[in-house]
Amino acid sequence: MRRVQTNAEDDAAIRNLLARYCLMLDLEDIDGWVRLFTPDAAYHVYGRAFEGQTGLRDMMSGAPSGLHLGGPPVIEFLDSDHAQTLRNLLFVDRTTGKSRNAVYQDDLVRTADGWRIDQCRCRFIVTDGLSDRPEK
């Protein structure tokens, strides 16, 4: 796909969407977090795919809580209604204080409710590069 330019409003809206991604998790607002995704979104992590908003809720029901610090995304607009992002994230577990580093690749789509995440892939930064699973 070829890269296209878009306006500053779209850029700001996508950055806001991804900031909300972290904040909703930190505030344990799972419903608010799920609303950041399209109804048929897929989230790829730990070698699995969690599909649809029910799958996203199920995934989060077993996830540890903590602090999510997201780096600024690299945004590539594919056309006026589709974008891809690449972003890093540092997670600090609330209970143990242990941290994990990850890189996220997102496919975003413009909807009637604004930009939403349609596909998300989380890969962890490990000694040998990127992995679907964090190091122990």
C-alpha positions in Angstrom: 0.0 0.0 0.0 1.2 3.5 -0.7 1.6 6.1 2.0 -0.7 9.1 2.0 -0.8 12.3 3.9 -3.7 13.2 6.2 -4.6 16.0 8.4 -3.4 16.9 11.9 -6.8 16.1 13.4 -6.5 12.5 12.4 -2.9 12.3 13.7 -4.1 13.8 17.1 -7.1 11.5 17.2 -4.9 8.4 16.7 -2.4 9.6 19.4 -5.3 10.2 21.7 -6.8 6.7 21.0 -3.5 5.0 21.9 -3.0 7.2 25.0 -6.5 6.1 26.1 -5.4 2.5 25.5 -2.9 2.8 28.4 -5.0 4.9 30.7 -8.1 2.7 30.5 -6.0 -0.3 31.5 -4.3 1.6 34.3 -7.7 2.7 35.6 -9.0 -0.8 35.2 -11.8 0.4 32.9 -12.0 -2.7 30.8 -15.3 -1.6 29.1 -13.7 1.7 28.2 -10.7 -0.1 26.8 -12.8 -2.5 24.8 -14.6 0.4 23.2 -11.3 1.5 21.7 -11.6 -1.5 19.3 -13.9 -2.4 16.4 -16.6 -4.9 17.3 -14.7 -7.7 15.3 -11.2 -6.7 16.4 -8.5 -9.3 16.9 -5.7 -9.1 19.5 -2.6 -11.3 18.9 -0.5 -12.0 22.0 1.1 -15.0 23.6 0.8 -16.9 20.4 -3.0 -16.6 20.5 -5.7 -14.5 18.9 -8.5 -13.0 21.0 -11.3 -12.1 18.7 -14.2 -9.7 19.0 -15.0 -7.6 22.0 -16.0 -10.7 24.0 -12.6 -12.2 23.3 -10.9 -8.9 24.4 -12.8 -8.9 27.7 -11.9 -12.6 28.3 -8.3 -11.8 27.6 -8.3 -9.0 30.1 -10.0 -11.0 32.8 -6.8 -13.0 33.3 -4.3 -10.2 32.8 -2.3 -8.7 35.7 -3.0 -5.0 36.5 -0.3 -2.4 36.6 1.1 0.6 34.9 1.2 0.9 31.1 3.7 3.5 29.7 3.3 3.9 26.0 5.8 5.5 23.8 4.8 7.9 21.0 3.5 5.9 18.0 4.8 5.9 14.5 1.7 6.4 12.3 1.5 5.4 8.7 -1.7 6.5 6.9 -2.6 4.0 4.2 -5.6 5.9 3.0 -8.1 8.4 4.5 -9.8 5.6 6.6 -6.9 3.2 7.4 -3.7 3.6 9.3 -1.0 1.4 10.8 1.0 2.2 13.9 4.1 0.9 15.6 4.6 1.7 19.3 6.5 0.5 22.3 5.2 -0.1 25.8 6.6 -0.6 29.2 4.3 -2.5 31.6 5.0 -2.6 35.4 3.1 -5.2 37.3 1.1 -3.6 40.2 1.8 -6.6 42.6 5.3 -7.6 41.8 6.9 -4.5 40.3 8.3 -6.6 37.5 8.4 -4.9 34.2 7.9 -6.2 30.6 8.8 -4.3 27.4 6.8 -4.8 24.2 6.3 -3.5 20.7 2.8 -3.2 19.3 1.7 -3.2 15.7 -1.8 -1.9 15.2 -4.2 -1.7 12.2 -6.6 1.2 12.7 -9.8 2.1 10.9 -11.9 5.2 10.9 -15.5 4.4 12.2 -18.6 6.5 12.8 -17.3 6.7 16.4 -13.8 7.8 15.3 -10.6 5.9 14.9 -10.6 2.4 16.4 -8.1 -0.5 16.7 -9.1 -3.3 14.3 -6.0 -5.6 14.7 -3.3 -5.5 17.4 -0.2 -7.6 17.7 1.9 -7.5 20.9 5.4 -8.8 20.8 7.7 -8.8 23.8 11.2 -7.4 23.7 13.5 -10.3 24.8 17.2 -11.1 24.8 17.1 -12.4 21.2 14.8 -9.7 19.8 11.0 -9.9 19.6 8.9 -12.8 20.8 5.2 -13.7 21.2 6.0 -14.5 24.8 7.9 -12.6 27.5 11.1 -14.0 29.0 10.6 -15.7 32.4 
